[in-house]
Amino acid sequence: MLKFSPDNKLTPAKGRLLLAEPFLDDPHFKRTVIYLCEHNEEGSFGFVLNNYIDLSIDRIMEGMPIIESRVSIGGPVKNTNLYYIHTMGDVISQSIHIAGDIYMGGDFEQLKTLALSGKVKEDA
């Protein structure tokens, strides 16, 4: 019998990656990599990093300019909202610091203005 339960001494925490169990059969999280933005007694919130869809951001969000970016589908909670991570925390006001130089959210109108001016890059 195959025993698949490696010893993992790391606990989930803000800024860490969470890997789905190899045989998890949940359609939202099967074979996903999640970047944890929050983990506390109330629950967890993170970004699915590897479940991309073949739609550009300008086709999903009205008035959003075409930018080089990838859109990923997350879990079943608040799936009508757009959440985003970036490295422009010193530029986009109201950004929430996660860890290192990674931020999430912020002033969406400011993001659109930056995108229109060509200052948003896929790796930002």
Solvent accessible surface area in square Angstrom, and as a share of the most:
residue,aa,sasa,rsa
1,M,242,1.08
2,L,144,0.71
3,K,172,0.73
4,F,116,0.48
5,S,69,0.45
6,P,98,0.61
7,D,131,0.68
8,N,113,0.58
9,K,180,0.76
10,L,117,0.58
11,T,95,0.55
12,P,56,0.35
13,A,36,0.28
14,K,94,0.40
15,G,24,0.23
16,R,90,0.33
17,L,105,0.52
18,L,73,0.36
19,L,122,0.61
20,A,26,0.20
21,E,125,0.56
22,P,45,0.28
23,F,157,0.65
24,L,64,0.32
25,D,119,0.61
26,D,49,0.26
27,P,118,0.75
28,H,69,0.31
29,F,60,0.25
30,K,106,0.45
31,R,162,0.59
32,T,6,0.03
33,V,38,0.22
34,I,21,0.11
35,Y,26,0.10
36,L,4,0.02
37,C,5,0.03
38,E,76,0.34
39,H,75,0.33
40,N,59,0.30
41,E,165,0.74
42,E,156,0.70
43,G,36,0.35
44,S,68,0.44
45,F,68,0.28
46,G,25,0.24
47,F,26,0.11
48,V,11,0.06
49,L,55,0.28
50,N,69,0.35
51,N,55,0.28
52,Y,89,0.34
53,I,57,0.29
54,D,145,0.75
55,L,72,0.36
56,S,42,0.27
57,I,13,0.06
58,D,41,0.21
59,R,175,0.64
60,I,69,0.35
61,M,56,0.25
62,E,169,0.76
63,G,57,0.55
64,M,10,0.05
65,P,20,0.13
66,I,138,0.70
67,I,27,0.14
68,E,129,0.58
69,S,46,0.29
70,R,151,0.55
71,V,18,0.11
72,S,37,0.24
73,I,82,0.42
74,G,30,0.29
75,G,22,0.21
76,P,69,0.43
77,V,118,0.68
78,K,130,0.55
79,N,115,0.59
80,T,129,0.75
81,N,80,0.41
82,L,56,0.28
83,Y,88,0.33
84,Y,38,0.15
85,I,62,0.32
86,H,12,0.05
87,T,52,0.30
88,M,21,0.09
89,G,18,0.17
90,D,133,0.69
91,V,66,0.38
92,I,1,0.01
93,S,56,0.36
94,Q,146,0.65
95,S,25,0.16
96,I,94,0.48
97,H,87,0.39
98,I,9,0.05
99,A,33,0.26
100,G,66,0.63
101,D,92,0.48
102,I,47,0.24
103,Y,51,0.20
104,M,34,0.15
105,G,18,0.17
106,G,23,0.22
107,D,46,0.24
108,F,53,0.22
109,E,111,0.50
110,Q,56,0.25
111,L,15,0.08
112,K,36,0.15
113,T,87,0.51
114,L,22,0.11
115,A,8,0.06
116,L,130,0.65
117,S,68,0.44
118,G,44,0.42
119,K,130,0.55
120,V,22,0.13
121,K,120,0.51
122,E,99,0.44
123,D,124,0.64
124,A,27,0.21
